[in-house]
């Protein structure tokens, strides 16, 4: 998967994000290596896609505080294949977290316009 670093030095990749029922749309996801979940999405995108609420949890944010977050069932096309994941509601941009990227190599040329490359890791040898 290929992406670009934007003018704010954020690594951005495009993905098709949708609901388990089939509604979907392309979304630019900011790669967030400090987020260990799959996806964080703003409320307006959750509403547009009609993502079903699946529960609530506490999340630890960068300053160490715990905050309550709502969880939603979500589908994403990742590495050309559909995946069902849990998305958390978070205001701001849509984020791709480390659980989504797990099992992949992430390479970022950290300069405006630099490339972002996410490749599957080779299978582990026995």
N, C-alpha and C positions, 0 to 999 in steps of 0.2 A: 504494500500500500504506500502511495506517495502523497506527500503534503508539502506545505510551504511554511516558512517562518514569516509572520506578519510584521508590520512596522513597530508593534509593541513587543517584539521578540517572543511571541507566543507561537509554539509549534501547533499547526492546525492541519487536521486531516478531514476529508469529506467522507461521510458514511450515510447510508440509507437507514433511517430510524423509524420505527413504527410500532403499532399496537399488535398484540398477538392475534387480533381479529383481521388484520390485513391492511389497515390504513397506514400509509407511510409517506415520508418526504425526505429529501436530501437535507442533511444538517452538517454544518461545519463544527467539528469538535476540537476544543483546545486540549492538548495532551497535558495532563496534570499529574506529574510524578509524585506529588504529595497527597494524592487522593487514592485510597486503596480500594475503592468500590469499582463498579463497572462504568456506570454513567451517572452524571448529574445533569438534570434538565430544568429549565425555568418553567414556571407554572403555565405560561401561555402555550408553550409547546406541548406540555402534558395534556392540556385541555384540547388543543387542536387535534392531536392524535387520538384522543379519547382513551388514554392509558388507564387500565383498571387499578384502583387502589388495592394494595395487598397487605398493608400494615404500617406500623410506625416503629422507629428505633431511635436510639441516641447515637449521635455522631460526635467524634472529637474533632474540633477544628484546630487550625494552625496555632492558635494561642493557648491551646490546652483545654479550653472550655468544652463542655458537653452540651449539645443542643439537640432538641427533638427534630426528627426529619420524617417526612412521609415517604413511603416506598411504593413503587408502581411496577407492574409487569410491563416489560418492553421487549421489542424485537429489534435486532440490528443485523445488517448484512456485514459480516466481518470476514476478511480473507475470501470474499466471494461466496460465503456460505451463511445461511440464516442461523442466528443464535438467539435464544431467549435469555434475557438477563433482568436484573432488578435495577431500576433507575431510582435515584433519590431526587427529591425536589430541592433545588438550590437556586436562588436568584443569581443572575449574572449570565454568563455564557454557558453553553452546553459543554460539558467536560467529559473526556475519556480518561478513565482511571486505570490504575495498575492491574486490577483484576481483569479488565478487558484486554490489556496488552500482555498479560502473563503468557509465557510460552513463545514469546516473540523477541526479536532483537530490535531495539529502538535506536535509531541514529539521527542526530539533529545537527545540521550546520547552523550554529547559532549566530546568524546575521540576518538582517532584513532581506527577505527573498531567498534565504537559504533553504535547502531541501530537508524534508522529514521523510524518513524511510522506516517502515515497520515490516519486518520479514519474519515468517515463522522460523523458529529454531529447528535445526535438524533433529530427528528422533535420537533419543539417548541410546547409546550402545549398551548391550546387555553385559 
